[in-house]
Amino acid sequence: MDSDAPTQPAGEPKADTEGQPPDRRRFLEIGLWTSVGVAGLAFMGAGGRFVVGDALNPQQGQWVQVGEVAKLPAGQVHRATYTARTKDAWRSSDRKGLLYVSSDDGTNYTVLDGTCTHLGCNVQWTDENQGFHCPCHRALFSRSGTVVDGPAPKPLAQLQTKIENGVLFALI
Ligand code: FES
């Protein structure tokens, strides 16, 4: 051992080549690699989104056929069911639904979603009440879908409609 070599006093932290204490250098390394990791994750997220596009979003807004206008005379409430195909990034499934259609003039149609706004049971039109009755917790809706009685928090959903080639469609 060279006795002329400088010795470091015991208990002092070792200095690195730039004269910084090792703790500070380690801190800077951790900060650098954390920044690189965060930038990498952000890049992968943007790249992944580019690859899958809108496939992760559930399909929004689908026109379903309600029925031929000629078979939906004015002044009555008609019941219609539909099955719509929905899909997301991984699977597709059939969604069944219930609609009620009415018209005062045979030109303008009102289509209501038959799903009760309380807990989702199917409502039923009753002539004696001239309204939609929910069998689950006895909510009652008017012909236009407003809440008349019971626990339902909001009216039945009214759907956008269109008529093409004599067929009524609703946007679910
Ligand atoms: Fe219709 Fe409760 S689900 S009143």
Residues whose N, C-alpha, C, O or C-beta is under 5 A from the ligand:
A	BS01	FES	C116 H118 L119 G120 C121 C134 C136 H137 R138 A139
